[in-house]
Amino acid sequence: MRGLIIPLTVCVALSVLQAQKPSGPPNSGAFELADEKLGETFASFVSQHPAARCTDSTANTKDCYQWGDVSIFGMAARPEAGCSLDTHSAARCAQGLTARFEDQRLILLSYAVVAGDKTDSVTILKKKYGNPVMDTPEAAMWISGDDALSVMVRKATEGTEGPTLTKFMIYRGNPWDMFLELKKTIILSMSGRVTNAVTGNAVRDMNVELQVSDYEGFSVHVESIGRSSTDGAGSFLLPETPISLSRSYWLIVNQPEGGTGQEEGSAATQIFYNPMFNRRGQPVGNKKYFPETITFRRDGCDLTWKATCAYHILSRDLLIPVIPILDNVKDCKKIENSDVGERCRQLNTYRSAFVHVDSYEEVQKGKKLCEEVDQGRIAKTCLDQLALYVANTAFDRPMKPQVNEPIPPGVFPDTLAGVPIIESRCGPRLEFSGRVMCGAAYGTKSNFLVSVQIEEWPGSAQTLKANDWKPQYTDHDKATVSAEDRPGGKVLRYRGPQYNSFFWFSGDQHVEVFFYHPIPELEQFVSFYLKRFPTTPQ
């Protein structure tokens, strides 16, 4: 068979079939190309291809070749003149049609045509045959019983010279023969230019890393196999690099040494969990720009944050506009390309949510920025990470000391129903949730009688349900909880052999009046706080 060989090894092929089970094909019949099916007779083929040249390779096997007037999926073969049976294996004759017959039946048919992108043709084949068992930027493969269909993209010759061809092949026999035929290594050479997406200026000293993924058993292994840095013109070149892979390859722009390896999600992972590039012990790239993934498969950005990922068909002469860190997100509007401008808006909005987090008011602004990113999955991730960031000492940033909130006037009187106060205070307001806990104790230092707790959760008004409150006091196994209607609203009452407690919601505040012992002043305490904090209407 003629060239156009894509990298795979037998052990990788086994993992591919184990890890990627194809969906049931919509058309369960034999694979076909250009209305010709496996199992077709030799006579039928010759009648449809009178220009084909055939030869007996063995006593029961025939090979046929055709170079002129060959096309498939709107793509044509353009071989050099003078191709014949004697020169069919030459690189200049790689383009065209090849067929093999065994006992007068078609067991192999291939078309090799000039094309550097298999995306549209594979999409058509997926509609007909379902999902392939393998789908990489260079190859896709379907297997059904003893039949196989493959689409492969590679240079016509063993180096990087010559046209890029796409080869379509159907095969009947042992599908592993197809994998053995796909065992060679492709040679990648990548080049391009990195610019500032807002200004258009060249970006120098920007790291560009080539990463690949492959199967190791049932897991995916990610490896860095090439690294370059841009020059004064923003240009980079990754020299010829042999790759043997079965899954994918991509570029990460602004990738730090020893950075994360999450396939096309690598850049997104860095931004999600370290948006300020200040996490201690985590390597970062150029802090003036966001990292970016360049994928060469059309669906490469589908499973990651698309603002961090861009799809390119070709791997040479790439123009890569990287998104700068901006003080004003509105500067993204200066970008003429609307898709790049939207990516800029999302990335800088996400990061802006983490810039000022020293107070509750600042964090509330950050929350709103998170919600503006995409009002979906990314916004939720932003909120989750913001909650961790504001209280996490793992980041290299000054931590503002927490200061206790002042006690609201009149909340804890010096004496209540004749019982003196022992102590009272409010804690600090938590930056993310805004929660403030205030409390007071009444009685004497040797005999605590009453404890009052008022907990504020801004924006979290709740209604009261008896089953929702289950305090675990030491006598809870013999206690009951029931609802009581009182002047000022409904409350929940805990009655135990020793302790009594009253609990209710008042807007966004949780109020509890706890009694260490039954005392005559119980009703006066409850009435005072119900008047001060009436219950939320049910």
N, C-alpha and C positions, 0 to 999 in steps of 0.2 A: 504493500500500500504506500502511496505517496505521503509526504511529510505533514505539516501542520500539526505538530504534536504539542500537547499541553502537559504541565507537570502533575504527576500523581505517582505514588508508589503503591504497591499492592497492599501494604499494611494500612496506608491511608485510605485506600479504596474500601477496604473492609470497614473501617470506622465510619466512612461516609454513609455506606448502606445501613449500618447499624444505627447511626445517629440521625439520619434524615430519611424517614419513611415517606414515600410519595403518597399523595392523596390518590384515591381511585380515579383513573383517567376517565374523562367524559366519554371518550371513544375507546372502547376496550379492544378494538380490532388490531390487526398488525400495523406497525408503524409504516408510514408512507412519506415520500417526498415527491412533490410535483406530480401527484396522482399515480405514482408507481409504488406498489406494495412489495414487501418482502414475500417471497414465495411466487412471484410473477414468473412466467416461463421465459426462457431465452428467446423463443420465437416472437413472443409479444414485444419484448424489449427491442429487438432488432427492427421490428416493423415501425416502432415509434422513434427510433434513433438510427436512421439509415446512414448517417455520417459517422457512427461509432466504428472504431477499429477493434477487433477482437482477436484473441489468441488463446490457444489451449495451453494452460500452465501445467496441468496434470492430465491424466487420462479422463478424469471426470470433472475437471474444473476449467472454467473459462474466465478470462479477464478482458474487460472491454474498456476503451478509453475514447473520449470525445473532447476536443479542445475548442472548436469553433461553435458559435451559436448556442452557448450554454448560459442559462440564467435561472435564478430562483429567488423568490421573495423580492423581486424588482432589482436584484443585484446581478451583474454580469461578470463572466470570466473574460480576462484579457491576456491570454497566453502569448508568448512570442511566436513568430512564424516558424514553420519547419518542424513542429512537434510530430513525433511518430511513435510507433510501437518500440522502436529501438531507443528513443530518448524520453520515454514516458516518465522515467524516474528523475530526470534532470529538474533542477529548481525552476528553470525558465518555463517548464511545462507542468508546473504544480497546479496551475489553474485549469479548471474544466470538470469533466464528469468521469467517474470511475465506477464500474460495476463488476461484481464477481458472481459467477453462477456455479453451483454445485449440483450435479445430476440434473442440469437444465433448469434449475430453479434459482431465483435471485436470493443471495444470502448477504450481499453487501452492495450499497449504493451510496455514492458520495458526490457532493457538489462543492467545488472550491472556487470562491468568487472574491472579487476585490471589495472589501468592506472592513472597517475597523471597529464597528459597534454591532453587537449581536442583539441589542435590547429589543428592538421592534419584532424581529423574527422570533425570538424566544417567547415574547408575549403572545404571539399568535399560536405558537406550539403549546404553551401552557393552557390556552383556552381549549385546545383540542385534546391534549393528553394529560392535563393536570400538572401538579407541581413536580419538578424534576428531583431526582435523588441527589443531584449535585448542581449547584448554581454559583459560579464565581465570575469575576469580570472576564475571564478567559474561556470558560467552558461551562456548558450545561449538559446534563445527561439524564435520560429517562431509561428505565429498565422495566420490561414486562415479560416475565418468564424467561425464555431464551433469547428474547429480542432486545435490542438496545437502539437508542437514538441519541446522537450527540451533536452539539454545536460548539465549535472551537474557533478561537481567534488567535492568530500569531503571524509572525513574519514568514514569508515564503522560504527564506533561507535560514541557516542556523545562527546567523548573527543578527544585527539590527538593520542591515541594509535590505533594500527591496520593498515591495508593497506589503501592506498588512492584508491578510486574507481571512475570510471566514469560511470554515469548512462544515458542511452539514452531512451527516452520515447516519444511515440505518444499517443494522447488522444483525444477523441471525447466527446463533451458535452459542458459545459460552461467553456471557457478558464480560467475564474476567479477561478475555482476550482483548476487549476494547480497553480495559484499564491498563493492560500491559502495553498496549499501543500508545497510551497517554503518559508514559513514564518519564519522558525527558523533561528538561528544565527550561523554562523561559528565561530570557535575558531582558531585564528592565533597565532602561536609562531614562532618567527624569530630569527635566529642566524647567525653569520658569522665572518669574519675577514677582516679588512681593512689594506691594504698595500700601500706603495709608489710605483706607477706604474713604476718609473725609477729604483729605487734601490732594490725594493722588500722588504724593511724593514717594520716592523709593524708600524702603525701610532696610537699613543695613544691619549686619550682625544679628539677623533673625535666624534661629535654628529651624531647620526643616528635617524631619526624620521620617524614614520609610519603615513602616511596620507591616508585618504579615501575621496571619493567623492560620493555624493548622489544627487538625484533630489529633489528640493523643488519647486513645481509648474513647471514652464517652465525654471527655472534656475538651475545651478549646484552649490551645496554647498560643499566646501572643509573643512575638519576638521583634526586636528592633534589628534591622539588617543593614541600615545605611543612614548616614547623617551628614548634613551639609550646613553651611551658613551663608547668608546672602552677602554680596559685596557692596561696594558703594552705590552701584546702580540698582540694588535690590535683587540682583540675579543670583540664582543658585543652580548647581548641577550635581546630580547624584549619578556617579559613573555606572557603567554596566554592572549589574548585580544579578547573579544567578538566583532564582527563586524556585523552590520545589514546594508547592502548596496545593491544598485542595479546597481552601475556603475563600480567602480574600486578602487584599493588600490595600493600603491607604497611606496618605501622608498626614503627619501632624505638624502644623506650623506653630512655632513658638513652644516647642516641646522641651521641657527641662531634662537634663541628664537624670536618668533613674526615675522618670515620671511614670504615672500610672499606665497600665496597658488594658484598656477596656474596649478593644476593637474600635469601631467608628465612634464609640461613646467616650473615648479617652479625653478629648477636649472638654466635653460637657461635664465629665466627672470632676475635672479640676475646678471648673467654675462653680458647679453646684456646691461643693464642700469647702472651697477656699476662695470665695469671690474677691476677697481683699488681698489675696496672695501673701498672707501673713501668718499662716499656720506654722508653728515651730516644728522644725525637722522635716518639713515637706518641701521638696525642690520646686522651684518655679522658674519660668522663663523671663522674658522681657516684661517687666511690670507695667509698661506703658500700653501694652496691647493684650487682647484676649487670645488664648490659643484657639486654633481652628483645625478641623479635620477636613481633608480633601479626599473624597471617596470616588472610586471609578466604577461603582455599580449604581445603577439608577435608584435602587431601593436602599442604598447604604445609609441614608440619613433618616429612614423611616422609624427606626427603633431608638433614636436618640433625640436630643433637643436640636431641632433644625437650625436654630440660630447659631449653633456652634459648628455647623457642617455644610459643606458645599460639594456638589456633584460636578465632576468634569469627565468628559468622554475620553479625552486624550491625556497622555502623561507627559507630553513634550510641549515646551513653549507655553506653560501655564501662566496665566495672569491671576494672581491671588491678592485681592484687596482684603487686608486684615483690619479688624475693628479696633480703633484706639479707645483707651480709657478716656472718657469725657467728663468734665466738670458739669456741663450742661447737656442733658440728653437731647435738647432741641437741636443741637448741632448736627444730629443724625439726619436732619432734613436737608442738609447741604449735599447729601449723597444723591446723585442722579438716578442710580439704579434703585428702584423701589424695593426690590427683594433684599438687597444689601442694606438699604436704609432701615427696613423693618428688623432685620437681624441686629443692626446697631442699636435700635431702640430697645429691643428686648434685653440685650446683654447689659447695656448701661443702666437700664431701669432696675434690673435684678441687682447689680452691684451697688447702685445708689441706696438701696434699702438697708445696706450694712454700714454705710459711711458714718452715720451719727446714731449712736445707740446708748448714750450715757444717761438718758432719762426716759421716763414713761412716755412723755409727750413726743420725744424724738422717735421712739420705737413705734408709736402709733402711726407716725408718718411713714416709717419704713414698712409697716404692714400694708398700708394703702399702696405703696409702690410695688410690693410683691403682687398684690391683686391686679395691678395694671399690666404685669408682664404678659400674661396670656389668658387670665381668668380661667385657667384649667390646671393641668398637671404640673406645669412649671411653677405656677403661682403657689400651689400647695407645697411643693418642694422648697420654694423660697421661704414661706412662712415657717416650715419645720426647721430649716437651717438657721433662720433668724432667731428662733427661740433658743437654739443651742448656742449660737454665737454670743448673745448678750451676756450670758453667765459663764462662759467657758474661758478658763485661764490658759488654754492651750494655744491661744492666738497672741501674737506679739502686738499688743496695743495697751495703752494706759487704761487701767481699770479705775473708774471713779468710785471712791468710797461710798458705801451706802449710808444714808442718814435717816434716822427715825422720823416718821411723820409726827406733826404736833397732834395732841389730843384735841378733838373738837370740843368747844366750850359746852359745859353742862352735861356731857355724856356720862361722866363718872363723878357725881357729887361727893364731897368730902364725907358726908353721912347720908344714909338712905334708910328711912324708917327707923332712925336711931342707931343704925349699925355703922360703925366707922369704916372708912376705907383703909386698907393696909398698903396697897401699891396699885399703880396704874401706868400704862404706857402703850404706845403704838409702835409697831415695827416699821421698817423701811417699805416703801412702795416698790414692788418688783417691776423691773423695767418692761418686761414683755407682757405680762398679764395685767399689771396694774394692781395686783392683789395687795391689800393692806390688812394686817391683823392688829386689832386693838383689844386690850383686856384689862380687867381690874379684879382685885380680890377684896372682899369685905369680911370683917370679923376682927380677930386679934392675931398677932403673930403666933400665938400658941394654940389658936383655935379658929381655923379658917371656916367660915360659915357659907359664903356665897362667892361664886366665880362668874363673871360676866365676860363673854367673848363676842366681839362684833367684827365680822370678817367682810371686807368689801371686795367684790369682784366686778369692776366696771363693765357695764354692758352685758351682764349675764343674769337678768331678772328671771326668776323661776317661780313655779307654783308648787304647792305643798301636797305631798302624798305620804301617808303614814308608812308605807312600805319602803320609802326611800331613805328613811333615817333609822339606822341601826347602830347606835353607840355601843361600844364594847367595854362598858364599865365592869368593874370586878363582880358586880352582882347581876349582870345582864341575863344570866341563865334563869333567874327567877323574876325578872322584871317584865313589864308590859309597856307597849307604846300605843297610845291612842290619840285621836284628834279631839280637841276641845274648842268649843266656841266661846270666845270671851269678848268683852268690850275692847275693840281695837282689832278684832279679827280672829281667825282660826289659828291655833298653835298645835304642835305635837307635844305630848307630855310623856315623859319617861318616869315610871314608878317602879322602884326597886325596894328591897328590904331596907337598904340604907340610903341610897341616893335618889334624888328627885331632880328632873331637869325639864326645861321648857325650850322649845326650838321653833323658829319660824323664819320665813324669808320676808324681807322688807325691801322691795325693789331689787337692787343688785347687792344687798347686804344680807348676810346670814347672822342671825342673832341667837345666842344661847345663854340662858340664865340657869346656872347649875347650883344645886344646894347639897352641901356635904351631909347635912342633917336636917330633919324636919324642924322648921323654926316658925314661930308665930308671924314673922314678917314676910313670909313667902308671897302672899297675895299682893302686898304693897310693892315688892320688887318687880313682880311680873307686870303689874299694872303700870308702873313707872316706865318700863322699857317698851311695853306695847303702845303706850301713848307717844313715846319718843320715836319709836320705829313701828308704825302700824303695818300689819301684814299685807302682803301683796294680794290684791283681789283674786279670788279663785274663779 
